Amino acid sequence: MCRMTLAAATVLAISLATPVLAASKSAEAAKVPAVAAAPAPEAKAAPPAKATPQERAEIARLDPLARAAFWTNQVQIDPRDPVAGVNLAQALRGLGRYEEAAAAAGAVLIMAPDNMDALLETARAHVERGQGFYAVEPLTHAMQLAPKDWRPVSLMAIAYEQTSRDAEALASHRAAVALAPDAPVPLANLAMYLAGHDKLGEAEAMLRRAAAMPSANAQVRQNLAMVLGLQGRVAEAEPLLRRDLPPEQANANLALLRAANSGPATRSWDAVRAQ
């Protein structure tokens, strides 16, 4: 075979071979199963939103149980929200769950040790469960942060009462009144200290002043009623009791006062509280 003939045969062989190769690749491709398209990722649910300022303001008008449920949810949404933590502590305290209230306020103090509201709520929870000793430390810190604020001073006085530190209690009560002479609460607290020490006349005069102040609350009036009743003036106490209390509770308090007056002559606020 000449060189020209060999070259032509080679070209022909290549031309014939190429379609066969292509056909072989097509057959192999047909045997490979198609890869399914990956499913689109599911959209994540939006995280629960914090309540608006208006919603938070509205919840303040509800009862402690509803407020506790609301603020528990808010703390779960944002555990670092100090306002939610303090309000949860306040609601729990309103339910008488003092240890939980102190824990809720304490959680805020871990993140914000100078949070005044959390310091006061911690102290209130301990004082209201009768454990004033544990209120002294947070109140000391609060007084250092705000030396002109009567609230930690007045609370400290009650904490001292509960730890039998009478001289310091009286001094703190008087200091709180000096810081806020026109506030009914520190004056009423001082009056109740005096009532507990059988100085009912002085206590009555202070409570009358406190009850006449525009910002006086029901507790101030109830304290005045109790002091009047302890002096045997139950008839004067009755209208005050019935003004702020439901009938059954007012009747119970009146019965308590009548029982105190029918006993020994040594009537005192402590004797009434012990019944």
DRENPA-3360 file (N, C-alpha, C; in nm, 2 decimals, always signed):
BEGIN
1 = MCRMTLAA = +0.09/-0.12/+0.00/+0.00/+0.00/+0.00/+0.09/+0.12/+0.00 ~ +0.05/+0.22/-0.09/+0.14/+0.34/-0.09/+0.11/+0.43/+0.02 ~ +0.20/+0.53/+0.04/+0.18/+0.62/+0.16/+0.05/+0.69/+0.16 ~ +0.01/+0.74/+0.04/-0.12/+0.81/+0.03/-0.23/+0.73/+0.07 ~ -0.23/+0.60/+0.03/-0.34/+0.51/+0.06/-0.34/+0.48/+0.21 ~ -0.23/+0.47/+0.27/-0.22/+0.45/+0.42/-0.28/+0.56/+0.50 ~ -0.24/+0.68/+0.45/-0.29/+0.80/+0.52/-0.44/+0.81/+0.51 ~ -0.49/+0.78/+0.39/-0.64/+0.79/+0.37/-0.71/+0.69/+0.46;
9 = ATVLAISL = -0.65/+0.57/+0.47/-0.71/+0.47/+0.55/-0.71/+0.51/+0.69 ~ -0.61/+0.57/+0.74/-0.60/+0.62/+0.88/-0.71/+0.72/+0.91 ~ -0.73/+0.82/+0.82/-0.83/+0.92/+0.84/-0.97/+0.86/+0.84 ~ -0.99/+0.76/+0.76/-1.12/+0.69/+0.75/-1.14/+0.61/+0.88 ~ -1.04/+0.55/+0.93/-1.05/+0.47/+1.06/-1.09/+0.57/+1.17 ~ -1.02/+0.68/+1.18/-1.05/+0.78/+1.29/-1.19/+0.83/+1.28 ~ -1.23/+0.86/+1.15/-1.37/+0.91/+1.13/-1.47/+0.81/+1.17 ~ -1.44/+0.68/+1.14/-1.54/+0.58/+1.18/-1.54/+0.55/+1.33;
17 = ATPVLAAS = -1.43/+0.56/+1.39/-1.42/+0.53/+1.53/-1.48/+0.63/+1.62 ~ -1.48/+0.76/+1.58/-1.53/+0.87/+1.67/-1.68/+0.85/+1.70 ~ -1.77/+0.83/+1.61/-1.91/+0.81/+1.64/-1.93/+0.69/+1.73 ~ -1.86/+0.59/+1.72/-1.87/+0.47/+1.81/-1.84/+0.51/+1.95 ~ -1.74/+0.59/+1.98/-1.70/+0.63/+2.11/-1.81/+0.72/+2.17 ~ -1.86/+0.81/+2.09/-1.96/+0.90/+2.14/-2.09/+0.82/+2.17 ~ -2.12/+0.72/+2.09/-2.23/+0.64/+2.12/-2.21/+0.56/+2.25 ~ -2.09/+0.51/+2.27/-2.06/+0.44/+2.39/-2.08/+0.53/+2.52;
25 = KSAEAAKV = -2.03/+0.65/+2.51/-2.05/+0.74/+2.63/-2.19/+0.78/+2.65 ~ -2.27/+0.79/+2.55/-2.41/+0.82/+2.56/-2.48/+0.71/+2.63 ~ -2.45/+0.58/+2.60/-2.51/+0.47/+2.66/-2.47/+0.46/+2.81 ~ -2.35/+0.49/+2.84/-2.31/+0.49/+2.98/-2.38/+0.59/+3.06 ~ -2.40/+0.71/+3.00/-2.47/+0.82/+3.07/-2.61/+0.79/+3.10 ~ -2.67/+0.71/+3.00/-2.81/+0.67/+3.02/-2.83/+0.58/+3.14 ~ -2.72/+0.50/+3.17/-2.73/+0.41/+3.28/-2.72/+0.48/+3.42 ~ -2.66/+0.60/+3.43/-2.64/+0.67/+3.55/-2.77/+0.74/+3.60;
33 = PAVAAAPA = -2.82/+0.71/+3.71/-2.95/+0.77/+3.76/-2.93/+0.92/+3.78 ~ -3.04/+0.99/+3.75/-3.03/+1.13/+3.77/-3.03/+1.17/+3.92 ~ -2.95/+1.26/+3.96/-2.94/+1.31/+4.09/-3.06/+1.40/+4.13 ~ -3.13/+1.37/+4.23/-3.25/+1.45/+4.27/-3.20/+1.58/+4.32 ~ -3.28/+1.69/+4.29/-3.24/+1.82/+4.34/-3.26/+1.83/+4.49 ~ -3.17/+1.89/+4.56/-3.18/+1.90/+4.71/-3.30/+1.99/+4.74 ~ -3.37/+1.95/+4.85/-3.49/+2.03/+4.89/-3.45/+2.16/+4.94 ~ -3.53/+2.26/+4.92/-3.50/+2.39/+4.97/-3.51/+2.39/+5.12;
41 = PEAKAAPP = -3.42/+2.46/+5.19/-3.42/+2.46/+5.34/-3.55/+2.53/+5.39 ~ -3.61/+2.47/+5.49/-3.73/+2.52/+5.55/-3.70/+2.66/+5.62 ~ -3.79/+2.75/+5.60/-3.77/+2.88/+5.66/-3.79/+2.86/+5.81 ~ -3.69/+2.92/+5.88/-3.70/+2.91/+6.03/-3.81/+3.01/+6.08 ~ -3.87/+2.96/+6.19/-3.98/+3.04/+6.25/-3.91/+3.16/+6.32 ~ -3.98/+3.27/+6.31/-3.92/+3.39/+6.37/-3.92/+3.38/+6.52 ~ -3.82/+3.42/+6.59/-3.82/+3.41/+6.74/-3.93/+3.50/+6.80 ~ -3.98/+3.46/+6.91/-4.09/+3.54/+6.97/-4.04/+3.68/+7.00;
49 = AKATPQER = -4.12/+3.77/+6.98/-4.09/+3.91/+6.99/-4.11/+3.96/+7.14 ~ -4.03/+4.05/+7.18/-4.05/+4.11/+7.32/-4.18/+4.20/+7.31 ~ -4.24/+4.21/+7.42/-4.36/+4.29/+7.43/-4.33/+4.44/+7.41 ~ -4.42/+4.51/+7.35/-4.40/+4.65/+7.33/-4.41/+4.73/+7.46 ~ -4.36/+4.85/+7.46/-4.37/+4.93/+7.59/-4.52/+4.95/+7.63 ~ -4.61/+4.96/+7.53/-4.75/+4.97/+7.57/-4.81/+4.85/+7.63 ~ -4.77/+4.73/+7.58/-4.81/+4.60/+7.63/-4.76/+4.58/+7.78 ~ -4.64/+4.63/+7.80/-4.58/+4.62/+7.93/-4.65/+4.71/+8.03;
57 = AEIARLDP = -4.69/+4.82/+7.98/-4.76/+4.92/+8.07/-4.90/+4.86/+8.11 ~ -4.96/+4.80/+8.01/-5.10/+4.74/+8.03/-5.09/+4.63/+8.13 ~ -4.99/+4.55/+8.13/-4.98/+4.43/+8.22/-4.97/+4.47/+8.36 ~ -4.92/+4.59/+8.39/-4.90/+4.64/+8.53/-5.03/+4.65/+8.60 ~ -5.14/+4.66/+8.52/-5.27/+4.67/+8.59/-5.34/+4.54/+8.62 ~ -5.28/+4.43/+8.59/-5.33/+4.30/+8.61/-5.29/+4.24/+8.75 ~ -5.35/+4.13/+8.79/-5.32/+4.07/+8.92/-5.18/+4.01/+8.92 ~ -5.12/+3.98/+9.03/-4.99/+3.92/+9.04/-4.97/+3.79/+8.96;
65 = LARAAFWT = -5.07/+3.71/+8.96/-5.05/+3.58/+8.88/-5.04/+3.60/+8.74 ~ -5.12/+3.69/+8.68/-5.11/+3.72/+8.54/-4.98/+3.79/+8.51 ~ -4.94/+3.88/+8.59/-4.81/+3.95/+8.57/-4.69/+3.85/+8.58 ~ -4.70/+3.76/+8.67/-4.59/+3.66/+8.68/-4.58/+3.58/+8.56 ~ -4.69/+3.53/+8.50/-4.69/+3.46/+8.38/-4.63/+3.54/+8.26 ~ -4.68/+3.66/+8.25/-4.63/+3.75/+8.14/-4.48/+3.78/+8.15 ~ -4.43/+3.81/+8.27/-4.29/+3.84/+8.29/-4.20/+3.72/+8.28 ~ -4.25/+3.60/+8.32/-4.18/+3.48/+8.30/-4.15/+3.46/+8.15;
73 = NQVQIDPR = -4.25/+3.48/+8.07/-4.24/+3.47/+7.92/-4.13/+3.57/+7.87 ~ -4.14/+3.69/+7.92/-4.04/+3.79/+7.87/-3.90/+3.76/+7.91 ~ -3.88/+3.70/+8.03/-3.75/+3.66/+8.07/-3.70/+3.55/+7.99 ~ -3.79/+3.46/+7.95/-3.75/+3.34/+7.86/-3.71/+3.39/+7.72 ~ -3.77/+3.50/+7.67/-3.74/+3.55/+7.54/-3.60/+3.62/+7.55 ~ -3.58/+3.70/+7.66/-3.45/+3.77/+7.67/-3.41/+3.76/+7.82 ~ -3.33/+3.66/+7.85/-3.29/+3.65/+7.99/-3.20/+3.76/+8.04 ~ -3.15/+3.85/+7.95/-3.07/+3.96/+8.00/-3.14/+4.09/+8.00;
81 = DPVAGVNL = -3.27/+4.08/+8.00/-3.36/+4.20/+8.01/-3.38/+4.23/+8.16 ~ -3.32/+4.34/+8.21/-3.33/+4.37/+8.36/-3.47/+4.41/+8.40 ~ -3.54/+4.48/+8.31/-3.67/+4.53/+8.34/-3.77/+4.41/+8.36 ~ -3.75/+4.31/+8.27/-3.84/+4.19/+8.29/-3.80/+4.11/+8.41 ~ -3.67/+4.10/+8.45/-3.63/+4.03/+8.57/-3.68/+4.09/+8.69 ~ -3.68/+4.23/+8.70/-3.72/+4.30/+8.82/-3.88/+4.29/+8.83 ~ -3.95/+4.30/+8.72/-4.09/+4.29/+8.72/-4.14/+4.15/+8.76 ~ -4.06/+4.05/+8.72/-4.10/+3.91/+8.75/-4.08/+3.90/+8.91;
89 = AQALRGLG = -3.97/+3.95/+8.96/-3.95/+3.94/+9.10/-4.06/+4.01/+9.18 ~ -4.10/+4.12/+9.13/-4.21/+4.20/+9.20/-4.34/+4.12/+9.20 ~ -4.37/+4.05/+9.08/-4.50/+3.98/+9.07/-4.49/+3.85/+9.16 ~ -4.38/+3.79/+9.16/-4.37/+3.67/+9.25/-4.38/+3.71/+9.40 ~ -4.33/+3.82/+9.43/-4.34/+3.87/+9.57/-4.49/+3.89/+9.60 ~ -4.56/+3.95/+9.51/-4.70/+3.97/+9.53/-4.78/+3.84/+9.55 ~ -4.73/+3.73/+9.50/-4.79/+3.60/+9.52/-4.74/+3.53/+9.65 ~ -4.65/+3.60/+9.72/-4.60/+3.54/+9.84/-4.49/+3.43/+9.81;
97 = RYEEAAAA = -4.43/+3.43/+9.69/-4.33/+3.34/+9.66/-4.19/+3.41/+9.67 ~ -4.16/+3.43/+9.80/-4.05/+3.52/+9.83/-3.91/+3.47/+9.78 ~ -3.89/+3.34/+9.80/-3.76/+3.29/+9.76/-3.74/+3.30/+9.61 ~ -3.84/+3.27/+9.53/-3.84/+3.28/+9.39/-3.82/+3.43/+9.35 ~ -3.88/+3.51/+9.42/-3.87/+3.66/+9.39/-3.73/+3.70/+9.41 ~ -3.67/+3.66/+9.52/-3.53/+3.70/+9.55/-3.44/+3.64/+9.44 ~ -3.47/+3.52/+9.40/-3.38/+3.45/+9.29/-3.39/+3.53/+9.16 ~ -3.51/+3.57/+9.13/-3.53/+3.65/+9.00/-3.46/+3.78/+9.01;
105 = AGAVLIMA = -3.47/+3.85/+9.12/-3.40/+3.98/+9.13/-3.25/+3.95/+9.13 ~ -3.20/+3.84/+9.20/-3.06/+3.81/+9.21/-3.00/+3.78/+9.07 ~ -3.09/+3.72/+8.98/-3.04/+3.69/+8.84/-3.01/+3.82/+8.77 ~ -3.08/+3.93/+8.80/-3.06/+4.06/+8.74/-2.93/+4.11/+8.79 ~ -2.90/+4.10/+8.92/-2.78/+4.15/+8.98/-2.66/+4.08/+8.94 ~ -2.67/+3.96/+8.89/-2.55/+3.89/+8.83/-2.50/+3.97/+8.71 ~ -2.60/+4.02/+8.63/-2.56/+4.09/+8.51/-2.54/+4.24/+8.53 ~ -2.61/+4.29/+8.63/-2.61/+4.44/+8.65/-2.60/+4.46/+8.81;
113 = PDNMDALL = -2.49/+4.44/+8.87/-2.48/+4.45/+9.02/-2.52/+4.58/+9.08 ~ -2.53/+4.69/+8.99/-2.57/+4.82/+9.05/-2.71/+4.86/+9.01 ~ -2.79/+4.76/+8.97/-2.93/+4.79/+8.93/-3.01/+4.82/+9.06 ~ -3.05/+4.94/+9.08/-3.11/+4.98/+9.20/-3.25/+4.91/+9.22 ~ -3.32/+4.89/+9.12/-3.45/+4.83/+9.14/-3.44/+4.68/+9.18 ~ -3.33/+4.61/+9.12/-3.31/+4.47/+9.16/-3.26/+4.46/+9.30 ~ -3.18/+4.56/+9.34/-3.13/+4.56/+9.48/-3.25/+4.57/+9.58 ~ -3.34/+4.66/+9.55/-3.45/+4.69/+9.63/-3.55/+4.57/+9.63;
121 = ETARAHVE = -3.57/+4.51/+9.52/-3.66/+4.39/+9.51/-3.60/+4.27/+9.59 ~ -3.47/+4.25/+9.58/-3.41/+4.15/+9.66/-3.43/+4.17/+9.81 ~ -3.41/+4.29/+9.85/-3.43/+4.33/+9.99/-3.58/+4.31/+10.03 ~ -3.67/+4.36/+9.95/-3.81/+4.34/+9.98/-3.85/+4.20/+10.00 ~ -3.80/+4.11/+9.91/-3.84/+3.97/+9.92/-3.79/+3.91/+10.05 ~ -3.67/+3.95/+10.09/-3.62/+3.89/+10.22/-3.69/+3.95/+10.34 ~ -3.72/+4.08/+10.33/-3.79/+4.14/+10.45/-3.93/+4.08/+10.46 ~ -4.00/+4.07/+10.35/-4.14/+4.02/+10.35/-4.15/+3.88/+10.40;
129 = RGQGFYAV = -4.04/+3.80/+10.38/-4.05/+3.66/+10.43/-3.99/+3.65/+10.57 ~ -3.96/+3.77/+10.63/-3.91/+3.78/+10.77/-3.77/+3.75/+10.79 ~ -3.69/+3.76/+10.68/-3.55/+3.73/+10.68/-3.47/+3.85/+10.65 ~ -3.48/+3.95/+10.74/-3.42/+4.08/+10.72/-3.27/+4.07/+10.71 ~ -3.21/+3.97/+10.78/-3.06/+3.96/+10.78/-3.01/+3.96/+10.64 ~ -3.08/+3.89/+10.55/-3.03/+3.87/+10.41/-3.06/+4.00/+10.32 ~ -3.13/+4.09/+10.38/-3.16/+4.22/+10.31/-3.05/+4.32/+10.33 ~ -2.97/+4.30/+10.44/-2.88/+4.41/+10.48/-2.77/+4.43/+10.37;
137 = EPLTHAMQ = -2.72/+4.33/+10.31/-2.61/+4.34/+10.22/-2.66/+4.42/+10.09 ~ -2.77/+4.38/+10.02/-2.81/+4.45/+9.91/-2.86/+4.60/+9.94 ~ -2.91/+4.62/+10.06/-2.95/+4.75/+10.10/-2.83/+4.84/+10.13 ~ -2.73/+4.78/+10.19/-2.60/+4.86/+10.21/-2.55/+4.91/+10.07 ~ -2.55/+4.82/+9.98/-2.50/+4.86/+9.84/-2.59/+4.97/+9.78 ~ -2.72/+4.95/+9.80/-2.82/+5.05/+9.74/-2.80/+5.19/+9.81 ~ -2.77/+5.19/+9.93/-2.75/+5.31/+10.00/-2.62/+5.38/+9.96 ~ -2.52/+5.30/+9.92/-2.40/+5.36/+9.87/-2.42/+5.42/+9.73;
145 = LAPKDWRP = -2.50/+5.35/+9.65/-2.53/+5.40/+9.52/-2.62/+5.53/+9.52 ~ -2.71/+5.54/+9.61/-2.81/+5.65/+9.62/-2.83/+5.69/+9.76 ~ -2.73/+5.77/+9.82/-2.74/+5.80/+9.96/-2.85/+5.89/+10.00 ~ -2.92/+5.96/+9.90/-3.03/+6.05/+9.93/-3.16/+5.98/+9.90 ~ -3.16/+5.86/+9.87/-3.29/+5.78/+9.84/-3.34/+5.72/+9.97 ~ -3.46/+5.76/+10.01/-3.52/+5.71/+10.14/-3.55/+5.56/+10.14 ~ -3.58/+5.51/+10.02/-3.63/+5.37/+10.01/-3.54/+5.27/+10.07 ~ -3.41/+5.26/+10.04/-3.32/+5.16/+10.10/-3.31/+5.19/+10.25;
153 = VSLMAIAY = -3.31/+5.31/+10.29/-3.29/+5.35/+10.43/-3.41/+5.30/+10.51 ~ -3.53/+5.32/+10.46/-3.65/+5.27/+10.53/-3.66/+5.12/+10.54 ~ -3.62/+5.05/+10.43/-3.62/+4.91/+10.42/-3.51/+4.85/+10.52 ~ -3.40/+4.92/+10.53/-3.29/+4.88/+10.62/-3.34/+4.89/+10.76 ~ -3.42/+4.99/+10.79/-3.48/+5.00/+10.93/-3.56/+4.87/+10.96 ~ -3.64/+4.83/+10.87/-3.72/+4.71/+10.90/-3.64/+4.58/+10.91 ~ -3.53/+4.58/+10.82/-3.44/+4.47/+10.83/-3.37/+4.46/+10.97 ~ -3.33/+4.58/+11.02/-3.27/+4.59/+11.15/-3.37/+4.54/+11.26;
161 = EQTSRDAE = -3.50/+4.58/+11.24/-3.60/+4.53/+11.34/-3.60/+4.38/+11.34 ~ -3.60/+4.32/+11.22/-3.61/+4.17/+11.22/-3.49/+4.10/+11.27 ~ -3.38/+4.18/+11.28/-3.26/+4.12/+11.34/-3.23/+4.17/+11.48 ~ -3.33/+4.23/+11.54/-3.32/+4.27/+11.68/-3.21/+4.38/+11.70 ~ -3.19/+4.46/+11.60/-3.10/+4.57/+11.62/-3.18/+4.70/+11.63 ~ -3.24/+4.71/+11.75/-3.34/+4.82/+11.77/-3.29/+4.96/+11.76 ~ -3.18/+4.98/+11.82/-3.12/+5.12/+11.81/-3.09/+5.16/+11.67 ~ -3.04/+5.07/+11.59/-3.01/+5.10/+11.45/-3.14/+5.11/+11.37;
169 = ALASHRAA = -3.24/+5.03/+11.41/-3.37/+5.04/+11.34/-3.43/+5.18/+11.36 ~ -3.44/+5.22/+11.48/-3.50/+5.35/+11.51/-3.42/+5.47/+11.44 ~ -3.29/+5.46/+11.44/-3.21/+5.56/+11.37/-3.23/+5.56/+11.22 ~ -3.25/+5.44/+11.17/-3.27/+5.43/+11.02/-3.41/+5.48/+10.99 ~ -3.51/+5.45/+11.07/-3.64/+5.51/+11.04/-3.64/+5.66/+11.04 ~ -3.58/+5.72/+11.14/-3.57/+5.86/+11.15/-3.50/+5.92/+11.03 ~ -3.39/+5.85/+10.99/-3.31/+5.90/+10.88/-3.39/+5.90/+10.75 ~ -3.48/+5.80/+10.73/-3.56/+5.79/+10.61/-3.66/+5.90/+10.61;
177 = VALAPDAP = -3.72/+5.93/+10.73/-3.82/+6.04/+10.73/-3.75/+6.17/+10.70 ~ -3.63/+6.19/+10.75/-3.56/+6.31/+10.73/-3.53/+6.33/+10.58 ~ -3.50/+6.22/+10.51/-3.47/+6.23/+10.37/-3.60/+6.26/+10.28 ~ -3.71/+6.22/+10.33/-3.84/+6.24/+10.26/-3.95/+6.28/+10.35 ~ -3.95/+6.40/+10.41/-4.05/+6.43/+10.51/-4.19/+6.44/+10.46 ~ -4.21/+6.45/+10.33/-4.34/+6.46/+10.27/-4.39/+6.33/+10.21 ~ -4.31/+6.22/+10.23/-4.35/+6.09/+10.18/-4.42/+6.01/+10.29 ~ -4.54/+5.95/+10.26/-4.61/+5.88/+10.37/-4.55/+5.75/+10.41;
185 = VPLANLAM = -4.48/+5.68/+10.33/-4.44/+5.54/+10.36/-4.33/+5.54/+10.47 ~ -4.22/+5.63/+10.46/-4.12/+5.62/+10.57/-4.18/+5.67/+10.70 ~ -4.27/+5.77/+10.70/-4.34/+5.81/+10.82/-4.43/+5.70/+10.88 ~ -4.50/+5.63/+10.80/-4.58/+5.52/+10.85/-4.50/+5.41/+10.90 ~ -4.38/+5.38/+10.84/-4.29/+5.28/+10.89/-4.24/+5.31/+11.03 ~ -4.20/+5.44/+11.05/-4.16/+5.48/+11.18/-4.27/+5.47/+11.28 ~ -4.39/+5.51/+11.24/-4.51/+5.50/+11.33/-4.53/+5.35/+11.37 ~ -4.52/+5.26/+11.28/-4.54/+5.12/+11.32/-4.43/+5.07/+11.41;
193 = YLAGHDKL = -4.31/+5.12/+11.39/-4.20/+5.08/+11.48/-4.24/+5.13/+11.62 ~ -4.29/+5.25/+11.64/-4.33/+5.30/+11.77/-4.45/+5.22/+11.82 ~ -4.54/+5.19/+11.74/-4.65/+5.11/+11.78/-4.61/+4.97/+11.84 ~ -4.51/+4.92/+11.77/-4.45/+4.79/+11.82/-4.38/+4.80/+11.95 ~ -4.35/+4.93/+11.99/-4.29/+4.95/+12.12/-4.38/+5.02/+12.22 ~ -4.51/+5.00/+12.19/-4.62/+5.04/+12.28/-4.63/+5.20/+12.29 ~ -4.58/+5.27/+12.19/-4.60/+5.41/+12.19/-4.71/+5.45/+12.09 ~ -4.83/+5.41/+12.13/-4.95/+5.41/+12.04/-4.99/+5.56/+12.01;
201 = GEAEAMLR = -4.98/+5.65/+12.11/-5.02/+5.78/+12.09/-4.93/+5.85/+11.98 ~ -4.80/+5.83/+11.99/-4.71/+5.89/+11.89/-4.73/+5.83/+11.76 ~ -4.75/+5.70/+11.76/-4.78/+5.63/+11.63/-4.90/+5.68/+11.56 ~ -5.01/+5.70/+11.64/-5.13/+5.76/+11.58/-5.11/+5.89/+11.52 ~ -5.04/+5.98/+11.59/-5.02/+6.12/+11.53/-4.94/+6.11/+11.40 ~ -4.84/+6.02/+11.39/-4.77/+6.01/+11.27/-4.85/+5.95/+11.16 ~ -4.93/+5.85/+11.19/-5.01/+5.79/+11.09/-5.12/+5.88/+11.04 ~ -5.17/+5.97/+11.12/-5.27/+6.06/+11.08/-5.20/+6.16/+10.98;
209 = RAAAMPSA = -5.08/+6.20/+11.01/-5.01/+6.29/+10.91/-4.99/+6.21/+10.78 ~ -4.94/+6.09/+10.79/-4.91/+6.01/+10.67/-5.04/+5.99/+10.59 ~ -5.15/+5.95/+10.65/-5.27/+5.92/+10.58/-5.33/+6.05/+10.51 ~ -5.30/+6.17/+10.56/-5.35/+6.29/+10.50/-5.27/+6.33/+10.38 ~ -5.15/+6.27/+10.36/-5.07/+6.30/+10.24/-5.13/+6.25/+10.11 ~ -5.12/+6.33/+10.00/-5.19/+6.29/+9.88/-5.15/+6.15/+9.83 ~ -5.03/+6.11/+9.85/-4.98/+5.98/+9.79/-5.00/+5.87/+9.89 ~ -5.07/+5.89/+10.00/-5.09/+5.78/+10.10/-5.17/+5.67/+10.03;
217 = NAQVRQNL = -5.13/+5.54/+10.06/-5.20/+5.43/+10.01/-5.29/+5.36/+10.11 ~ -5.35/+5.25/+10.07/-5.44/+5.18/+10.16/-5.37/+5.12/+10.28 ~ -5.24/+5.08/+10.26/-5.17/+5.02/+10.38/-5.15/+5.12/+10.49 ~ -5.13/+5.25/+10.45/-5.11/+5.35/+10.56/-5.24/+5.37/+10.63 ~ -5.35/+5.37/+10.56/-5.48/+5.38/+10.63/-5.51/+5.26/+10.72 ~ -5.48/+5.14/+10.67/-5.50/+5.02/+10.75/-5.42/+5.02/+10.88 ~ -5.30/+5.07/+10.87/-5.21/+5.08/+10.99/-5.27/+5.18/+11.09 ~ -5.32/+5.29/+11.04/-5.39/+5.38/+11.13/-5.51/+5.32/+11.20;
225 = AMVLGLQG = -5.59/+5.24/+11.12/-5.70/+5.17/+11.18/-5.66/+5.08/+11.29 ~ -5.55/+5.01/+11.27/-5.50/+4.91/+11.37/-5.46/+4.98/+11.49 ~ -5.39/+5.09/+11.48/-5.34/+5.17/+11.59/-5.46/+5.22/+11.67 ~ -5.56/+5.27/+11.60/-5.68/+5.32/+11.67/-5.75/+5.21/+11.75 ~ -5.76/+5.10/+11.68/-5.83/+4.98/+11.74/-5.75/+4.93/+11.87 ~ -5.62/+4.94/+11.86/-5.54/+4.89/+11.98/-5.56/+4.98/+12.10 ~ -5.60/+5.10/+12.07/-5.63/+5.20/+12.18/-5.78/+5.19/+12.23 ~ -5.84/+5.09/+12.18/-5.98/+5.07/+12.22/-6.08/+5.14/+12.14;
233 = RVAEAEPL = -6.04/+5.21/+12.03/-6.13/+5.29/+11.96/-6.17/+5.22/+11.83 ~ -6.23/+5.11/+11.85/-6.26/+5.02/+11.73/-6.37/+5.09/+11.64 ~ -6.46/+5.17/+11.70/-6.56/+5.23/+11.62/-6.49/+5.33/+11.52 ~ -6.38/+5.40/+11.57/-6.31/+5.49/+11.48/-6.24/+5.41/+11.37 ~ -6.19/+5.30/+11.41/-6.11/+5.22/+11.31/-6.20/+5.15/+11.20 ~ -6.32/+5.12/+11.23/-6.41/+5.05/+11.14/-6.42/+5.12/+11.00 ~ -6.45/+5.25/+11.00/-6.47/+5.31/+10.86/-6.34/+5.30/+10.78 ~ -6.23/+5.31/+10.84/-6.10/+5.30/+10.77/-6.08/+5.16/+10.72;
241 = LRRDLPPE = -6.11/+5.06/+10.80/-6.10/+4.92/+10.76/-6.19/+4.89/+10.64 ~ -6.32/+4.94/+10.65/-6.41/+4.91/+10.54/-6.39/+4.99/+10.42 ~ -6.31/+5.09/+10.42/-6.29/+5.17/+10.30/-6.20/+5.09/+10.20 ~ -6.11/+5.02/+10.25/-6.01/+4.96/+10.16/-6.02/+4.80/+10.15 ~ -6.09/+4.74/+10.24/-6.09/+4.60/+10.25/-6.23/+4.54/+10.21 ~ -6.23/+4.42/+10.15/-6.36/+4.35/+10.13/-6.42/+4.32/+10.26 ~ -6.56/+4.30/+10.27/-6.63/+4.29/+10.39/-6.57/+4.18/+10.48 ~ -6.54/+4.06/+10.42/-6.50/+3.95/+10.51/-6.36/+3.98/+10.57;
249 = QANANLAL = -6.27/+4.05/+10.50/-6.14/+4.08/+10.56/-6.16/+4.19/+10.66 ~ -6.24/+4.29/+10.64/-6.27/+4.39/+10.73/-6.33/+4.33/+10.86 ~ -6.42/+4.24/+10.85/-6.48/+4.18/+10.96/-6.38/+4.10/+11.05 ~ -6.29/+4.03/+10.98/-6.19/+3.96/+11.05/-6.10/+4.05/+11.12 ~ -6.06/+4.16/+11.07/-5.97/+4.25/+11.14/-6.04/+4.32/+11.26 ~ -6.17/+4.35/+11.24/-6.24/+4.40/+11.35/-6.25/+4.30/+11.46 ~ -6.28/+4.18/+11.43/-6.28/+4.07/+11.53/-6.15/+4.06/+11.61 ~ -6.04/+4.08/+11.53/-5.91/+4.07/+11.59/-5.89/+4.18/+11.69;
257 = LRAANSGP = -5.93/+4.30/+11.65/-5.91/+4.42/+11.74/-6.00/+4.41/+11.86 ~ -6.12/+4.36/+11.85/-6.21/+4.34/+11.96/-6.15/+4.24/+12.06 ~ -6.09/+4.13/+12.00/-6.03/+4.03/+12.09/-5.91/+4.09/+12.16 ~ -5.83/+4.17/+12.09/-5.71/+4.23/+12.16/-5.76/+4.32/+12.27 ~ -5.87/+4.39/+12.26/-5.92/+4.48/+12.36/-5.98/+4.41/+12.48 ~ -6.03/+4.29/+12.45/-6.09/+4.22/+12.56/-5.99/+4.14/+12.65 ~ -5.87/+4.14/+12.61/-5.76/+4.07/+12.68/-5.70/+4.16/+12.78 ~ -5.57/+4.12/+12.82/-5.50/+4.20/+12.92/-5.48/+4.34/+12.87;
265 = ATRSWDAV = -5.45/+4.43/+12.97/-5.43/+4.57/+12.94/-5.31/+4.60/+12.85 ~ -5.22/+4.51/+12.85/-5.09/+4.54/+12.77/-5.11/+4.51/+12.62 ~ -5.19/+4.59/+12.56/-5.22/+4.57/+12.42/-5.10/+4.63/+12.34 ~ -5.06/+4.56/+12.23/-4.95/+4.61/+12.15/-4.97/+4.56/+12.00 ~ -4.90/+4.62/+11.91/-4.91/+4.58/+11.77/-4.85/+4.44/+11.76 ~ -4.75/+4.40/+11.83/-4.69/+4.27/+11.82/-4.79/+4.17/+11.87 ~ -4.87/+4.20/+11.97/-4.97/+4.11/+12.02/-5.08/+4.08/+11.92 ~ -5.12/+4.18/+11.84/-5.22/+4.16/+11.74/-5.16/+4.07/+11.63;
273 = RAQ = -5.04/+4.10/+11.59/-4.98/+4.03/+11.48/-4.96/+3.88/+11.52 ~ -4.94/+3.85/+11.64/-4.92/+3.71/+11.68/-5.04/+3.63/+11.68 ~ -5.16/+3.69/+11.67/-5.29/+3.62/+11.68/-5.32/+3.56/+11.54;
% end
